[in-house]
Structures are given as C-alpha cells and as structure tokens.
Amino acid sequence: MPYFSFAQHTITIENAEQVIILDDPEPTKILKGNVHIRHKQTHLWADSIVLFGKDSAIAIGNVRFSVGDTIFGSGANRLTYNRNLLIATGNITVSSKQSTIITSYFTYDLRSQRASAINITWTTQSGQISAKHLFISGNTFIFTDSVKARRNGTYSLSDTLVVNEKTNKYVFSGNVLIIQDGDSIKARRVVALPDKQEIYIGLGIHADSLIWIADTVIIEANRQTLKNALIKRDSLLLAGKQIHFYNNQLDITDTFSLLICRSNDASILISGKRLNLDSSQQNGFLFKGIIKQGESSMWADSIHMIDSVIVLRRNGWISLNEWFITGNEIIIHKTDSPDNKQFDSVVVYGNAWMLKPIDSIRTNQLTSPKIIIRFFENDSITILACCPVKTVFYNTNDKGEITSVNYTEGDRLTALFINDSLRNIIMHKNLSGYIEENATANLKGLPEIPIRSASTPIKFWTETLKPLSKQFIDQIAKRLVCVREEKQ
C-alpha cells in the first residue's frame, strides 16, 4: 500500500485509480478516481486529492471525511487540509453519535479538537438548533447570531446559546424569547437543565393570564422560586423579594405586598415579612404582616388563617369602623358571604382593649380580660366584656367639644351599636365610677389615663411594618418592560 511522510506523520493512500507525481517546485501527488487516504485517525475520500508540500492537501468532488468515531462529514465540494486544520465548503453534513450538523462552511482542528461552522442546523434526538455561527470545543457547542431552537416542544430565540452535550445543559443569553404551550418568557439569560430552569432579568406571560417580572426565576419539577418579583394574575397583584411555589404552597419571604382587587370596596391588601398559603387547604400563616380590606385592617407579629377563621397573636391589632381593637390573642370569624367583606365575630383574649380616637391624644376606651364583638346584617354590633371591665368615654357637645368624661368599672358590660352609633350600654355587678364635669374649661386638670395612645396603630403601620415601596416595584418593572393595562 503506497504511503509517504506528511506533517511528520505517514499519509497512507488506501485507494486511487490514478497517481501523478510532480517534483516541481516541490513534491506533489495528484490522486484521481475514488481516492481514499488516511492520516492517523483521519480518513478522507474524494473524486480527486492533491497532496503537496509537507503539510497540505486539497480534496475536490464528493468529499467525505471522518475523525475517529466522533465526527463524520459528507457532501463537501472542496476540502483543504493544512497543518492539522480541515476546512470544508459546500452542502456539508457532519455527524456524531449524538447529533448531526448541516452547514455550508466547516473547520476542524485535529490538535485542539475544536470546530466551527457557518449557517448551520444542528439536530439531536430532542430537537433542532439553527444559527449563523457555531463553535465546538469538546462537548460544548456555542451558537451565535440569530439562534433559533426547538427542544421537546419548546421554541426559543436568542443572541447566543451554549449547549453541553454531555450534561444536556442549555444556556440562552442576550434577547431571549421562549415559547411553550402558549406561554412565553422574555429574559436576558436562561439556564436550562434536565430537571431545572433558571431565568435572569425576565418577563413571563402565561396562557392562563399570569404575568411576572423578576430578577431571577428558578423552575424545578415541583417548585418555582422568584426573586425581586412582581406577579399579576387576573385581579391579583403580588410583589416580593423571595416568592416560592411548591406542592400547592405559596411561600413568600423577606418583605412582600399582595393586592387582591375586588369590586364594592372589598379589595384585600396583605403585606408583611413572610406569607405561607396552602391553596388546597385554604390555610395560611403571615409573619409581621397586615391585612387590609375596605375600611378594616388587622396586623400582628403572627397571623394564622384557617378556612374562615383568622387568629392574631403577639402585638395584634384590628382597625374597624374607627375602633382599634387589641389584645394578647384575637380570633376573627369571617362571614360566608360571597365577597367575604364582613366579620361574623371578633373575640379578644387577655389584656383586651377597644379604643376609638376623639382627638390626637384622647380615646374612648374599654378594657377587659375578654371582649366578644358580634356583627349583624342590619349594621348592628353588640359588645360583651367581662371579668372585670373598665371604660372611659368622652362626652361632646354639638360642636364636637369635650364636655365631660365618664369613668366606669364593673364585672360585665354589654353594648349595642347601630350604624356606628351607641344605642345602649349596660354595666353589670359591682359598679363604680364617676363623671368628670367641666372638661372643656379644664382639660389639663383631667386625671392621667394610663391607656394605649390612639397613635400607636398608626406608628406601627408607618414605621414598624412598611409594605414594599413604590420605588422597589418601579425598579423591577423598569429593568425589562412596562406592563400596561387598559382601564375597564
């Protein structure tokens, strides 16, 4: 079998119908007719091949080549081999065990085992990718310029795509757009693994009217995590720093605001440090949070929600019809009405207080170890307090000026309010108390009332428990896109 030295290695001529040898200006061999040559692990077939110099060869016509077991090429019109570099042009097909590349221009460096291609289509068992440029290094494929990909029913567009064929890891960069089953994601960067997907600086629009904007989104088999995110779905608007969805659970950590828009002033605002909701059981937990619906608000260090029952513990407050209600533990029973707007009852245990501000420093006050408040459909409210009860009520004239103060104590109190107006109040057993007259003329002479200030709930809201600022939400929205909605 003929052979000769080429680039310090032996080139073996496996087959040729005709061999022409030229010595001027340097040794050259022209091989014609079903030519097949071999250099180490590289095989080359063509209609004709010219071997010249020490490290150059040109193959013309029906060119095919293979390098070991990993790369096989066919369909090239012309191939140049120069110092371990293969350059092929034409309608080229390059195949490996895992994928096939169709390109018009292909290069391969035998020493570094790196390749590049222009105007390519890359096909695997799971999908197809097309791009203007491709760079290959080992198991890593880098696609650039107008990258289009189809993978397992998902379509994507991006500026750059990096694929690791061994780990099946996909990294999309630049102006990324991913579409699947009517859902779309727009992002700056997406990392996709077989069991996990990471999205950076992204906007998602889902077929079920869900829209989200986030710095980072991590999607796993049974869990989704959004960081610095703004989410909108139908009448729900949620902004938070850490939002987790898993197994019918919504878990929000590190400051959030949740707005549920409803008609008839029944919209609900939930804000705080942490929220955990179980959609399947309709249960939830709110840490250092506030819930506001219509004219009523409630806040506490710990809020538990179980079906239609809400339990406030530690620093719990309720703001309702100009009254502030607080105690060691507050249990709220919601009504079964469709809008869930009204309370059925409120029970306050331990150091219970009801406060109604008169001015910036004075409040009507009721305190007892236990207070029960019942709400009825005709806008009437009954109050039952017991064991023992203390009250302070300011009397005012038609001008709203304070005329006197009632101080009373007893074992039990019942009161009836209709349309926020006190109709009757009854104190039972062991009664005591007095009326401070001429309060308008001598307000400074009134005795000190060691009871909570009316400004306490206001201070708690504005300083201790701030919701997410508008600036924070604007920062998220401006990073990528502004979502506008038409007014209904």
N, C-alpha and C positions, 0 to 999 in steps of 0.2 A: 504494500500500500504506500503510495507516494506521501512524502512529508518534507517539511523544511522549517528552519528556525524563523520565528516571528515574534517580536517583542520579548525576546529572551525565553520564549516558550515554543513548543513544537506545534505547528499547524498541520493537521492531518487532512489530506484530501481523501475523503471517503468515496467520492464518486465524481466523475466528469467525463463527458463523451469526447471532449477535445481540450488539449492543453497546449497553449502557445507561450513560449518562454522568450522574453526580451531582456537584453542586458544593458540597454542604453536608454536613459542616462543612469539608471540604477536597476538592480534585478527586479523583474516584473513577470508575473504569471497571469495569463488570461485563461480562465476556465469557462467552458461553454457546454450547455446541454445537461440538464438535470444535475446540477452541481450540488454537492454536499461536502462541507468542510467542518472540522471540529477543532476547537481550541479550548483545552481544559474541559470545563463543564458546559461550554457554549457550542451549540450546533447552529449551522447556517445553511439554508437551502435557497437556491435561486436559479433562474434561467442561465445567468452568467455572473461570474465573480472575477474581479480583478484584484490580485494580491501584488502590492508594490511597496518598495521601501522596507523598513524594518518593522513598522507598526501600523500599517494602513491597509484597508481593504474596502472595496465598493462592490455591493451586490445590486443587480438590476433585474427586474421582472419576476413576478410571483415569489416575492421574498418571504421566507418564513425563518424564524429563529426561536431557539429555546435556551434557557439558562437554568441548569439543574432541573429541579422538579417544580419550581415556583412560578416561572414566567414563560409563557409561550406566545409568540406573535405570528400573525399571518396577514396577508392582504397588502403588504407594503409594496409600493412601486420601486422604491430605492432605499438602500440601507448603506450607511457609511460606518466603518469600524475604524477608530483611530485612538490608539493608546488606551485601550480598555473602555472606550466610550462608544456605545451604539447609538446611532441617530437614524431613525426610520421615518419616512414620509409616505403618504398615500392613505388609503382606507384601511387602517391598521386595527387588528383585534389582538389584544394582549390578555392572556388568561392565566389564572392561578387556581388553586384548589377551591378558594372561597369566592372569587369574583372574576368578572370579565370587564375589560376596558376597551371601548371603541374610540379611536382618536385619529386625527389627521397628521399628528406630529408626535413622535415618541423618542425619548432619550433614556439610556440606561448606563450607569457607571458600574462596571464589573467590580471594581475595587471597593468602593463605598456601598455598593448595592442600593444606590439611590436612583430614582427615576423621575421624569417629568413628562407632561403631555399637554397638548393644546386642543381646545374644542373637544372635550371628552364626554363620554357617557359611561358611567360605572354601574354595573349591575351585580347585585348579590341575591341570595335567596330571599331576603327580607324586603328588597326594594331596589330603587334606582336613583342615581345622582348624576346631574349634568352640570358642567361649569366650563368656563373658558380656559382655566389653567388648573393643573393638578401636579402636586409634588408628593413623591412617595419616599419614605425612609423607614425601612424595616416594616413593621406592622402599622405605621402611621400614614394616613392619607390626608393631604391638605388640599382642599378645593378653594379656589378664589375666583372672584368676579362672576356676578350673576349666577349664583349657586341655586339650583333647584333640586329638591329632594322629595322622594316618595318612599315612605317606610311604614309598613304594617298599617296601611290605611291613613297615614298622616302625611300631609303635604306641607312643604316649607320653602321659604325663600330667605336667602341671607347673603351677606357680602363674603363671608368666609365660613367654611365648615371643616372641622378637623375630626377624623374618624380613626379610632384604634380598632383594627380588625380583630385583634386577639381578645380584647375586653368588651368589644361591642359598645364602646363609649363614643358619643357624638357631642361635639361642642360647636354650637352655632354662634357666630359673632357678627357685629355690625347691625344693619337694619333687618332684624329677624322677624319673619311673619310665619306663624304655624297655624294650620287649619286642620281640624279633625271633627267629623260628625257635626258640622255646623258651628262648632266653637272655633274661636280664633284667639291667638296670642301674639302681641307685638312687643318686642323686647330688644335690648341691646346685646344680651348674651343668654344662651340657653345651653345647659349641660344635661344631656340625656344618657342615662344608664339603663340597663335592662330592668332594674327594679326601682329606679329613682329618676326624678327630673328636677333640675334647678333652673330657675328663671331669674334674671337680674335686670332691674330697672324695666319693669314690664307693665303692659296693659292687657287685660284679658276680657274678652267679650264672649259670653256663652249663649247657646241657643235658648236656654231657659231664662233669659233676661237678666243674667248675673253679669255685672261689670266690676272689675277690680283693677286698682293701680297699686303697685308695690315696688319697694326696692329689691326685695328678694322673695321668691316663691319656691318652696321645696315640695315636690309632689312625689309621694311614695304610694305603695299599694293601698294602704288603709289609712293614710294620714297626709294632710296638706298643711303646710306652715307658711304664713305670710308675714313679712317683716316690714314695718313702716308702711302700712297698707290702708287703702281707702276702698271699701266694698259697697256696691249698690245692687240691690235686687228688689225689683218691684217697689214697694213702699218702704223698704229697709235701707238705711244708710249707716255704715259701720266704719269707724276709723280707729286704728290701734297700732301699737308698736310690735306686738307679737300675737298673731292670731293662728290658732291651731284648730283643724277639723279632723276628727277621727272617731270611728265607730258611733255615729250619731251624736258625738260630743262636740260642742263649741267651747274652746278654752282660750281666753284672751288674757294676756299678762302684760304688765308694765304700761299702764295707762291706756284708756280707750274711751270712746264715746259711741253709743249705739242709739240711733234715732229710728223709731217706727212710726211712719206717717199714717194717720187715720183722720177720718172726717169728724165733724162735730166736736172739734177741740179735744179729741181723745188721743192725740199723738203721744207717744211714750218716748222719753229720753232716759237712757241708762248710761251712767258714766262712773268710772272708778279706776281702781288699780288692777283688779282681776275679776273675770267673769267666767263661770263654768256652767254650761247649759246642756242638759240631756234632752234632745228633741223627742226621743222615743218615750221617755217617762214624764216629760214636761216638768222636770225638776231643775233647779239651778242654785248656784252659790255666787254671791257678789261680795268682794272684799274691798273695804274702804270705798263704798260707792254711794251713788244717789240714783233714785228712780223718780222721774217727774212725769205726771200725766195730768193734763188740764191744769186746774188750779191746785192740785195736790202734789206734794213732794214727800219723799222719805229718804233718809240717809243714815248710815251706820257703819261701824267697822266691819260688821259681819251681817249679811242679809242672806237668808235661806228661802228659796221658793219651792214649794211642793204643791203641785196642782194649783188650787185657788187660794192657798194659804201662803202668807209671807211672814217670816219671823225676823225681827231686827234685834241684834244683840250688840252690846258694848257701844256706848255713845249713840244710841238710836234716837232719831227724831222723825216726827211727821209734821208737815205743814198742811193744814186743811181748813179751808174757809176762815182764814185769818187767825186760826188757832195753831199753836205749836204744842205738840204732844211729845213727851219724852219719858223714859224710864229704863230700868235695868234690862227688861225684855218686853218687846212689843209684838203681839201676834195679830195679824190682819187677815180677815176673811173677805175675799173678793166675791162680788155677786156673780151670778150665772148669766147676766145679760150679755147679748152678742158683742157689744163694744167694750164690755168689762170695765166700764167707766167708774162705777161707784163701789164703795165699800159696803159690805154687809155688817161687819162689826170690827171694832178695834179693842183689844184687851191689853192693858199695860200692867206689868207686874214689877213690884219693887221700886221704891223711890219714884213713883209716878207723878207726873206734872202735866197740867194743861195751862197754857199761857196764851193770852190774847193782848197784843200791844195796844196801849192807849196813846202813848207818845214815845219819844225816843228812849225814855228811861223808865216808864211805868207800864205795868201789865196787869190785867185781870188774871188771877191765879187760883188754881185749885191743885192741891197736893194730897196724896193718899198712898198707902201701900198697894192699892189695886184700883184701877179705873176701867169700867166697861162702857163702851160707846156703841150704840146701835143706830143704824141708818135705815130709814123707811122711804117708800116710793113717793110720799107726799112732801118730800124735802123736810121731814121732821127728824130730829135727832134726840135720843134720850141718853142721859149720862147717869151712871151708877158708880159711886165711890164709897169705900168703906174702910173702917178699922185702922186708925181714925181718919178724919177729914179736916183739912184746913183750907179756908178760902179767903181771898182778898178781891173785892170788886169795887171799882171806882164808879161813882155816880156823876153824871154830867148833866148840864142844862141844855137848852135848845141850841146854844151857841157852841156846844162841844167843850165847854169849860168844866173842869172838875169841881164839884161842889162838896163831895164827901167820899169817905172810904169806909166800906163795910169789912169788918174782920170777924170771921165766924169759925167755930170749931164744933165737931160733933163726931158721933160714931159712924154715921151713914148719911149719904147725900143722894138725892135723885133730882134730876133737872130735865126740862123739856125745852127744846129749841125748834121753832118753825120758821123756815126761810131766814135762818141765821139770827132770828130774834128770840130772846129768852122769854118764854111764856110763864113758866113757874119753876121754882126751886124749893125743895123741901129738905131740911136738915133734921135728922132723927137722933134722939137719945143723947144725953149728956151735953146739951147745947151750952155754948158760951160764945161771947163776942161783944163787939161794941162798934159804934159808928163814929168816925172822926169827922166832925162838922167844920164848916168854915174853911174847907180845904183850899178854896180859891185864894183867900186872903193870906193864908199862912202855909203855903206848900212846903217851905223849908222846915217848918216845925213838925211835919209829919214824922212818925217813927220810921226808922230804917226797916226795910223789908228784905230779909236775907234770902231772896229767891232769885232764880236764874234771870239774867237780863234778856230782854227781847232781842237784843242784837247778837246773842250767842249763835243762833242758827245761821244768821246772815254771815257772820265771821267764819263759821265752819265751812260754809259753801265757797266763799270767795278766797279764803286763804289756805285752808287745810285740804280741800278736795276740789281742785280745779279740773275741769274737763279738758280734753285736748284743745289746744288753742287753734284759732283760725289760721294762724301763721304756719303751724305744723302741717295742717291739712293742705294749705296752699303750696307748701314746699313739695309735697308728694305729687300733687296734681301738675305743677309746672315742670316737673322733671321730664315728663313724657308728652302728655296731651291734656287738653281741657275737654271734659265731657259736658256737653251742653244738652239741656232738655227743653222742649217746648212746654210752655205753660198750658196746663189743661183747663 
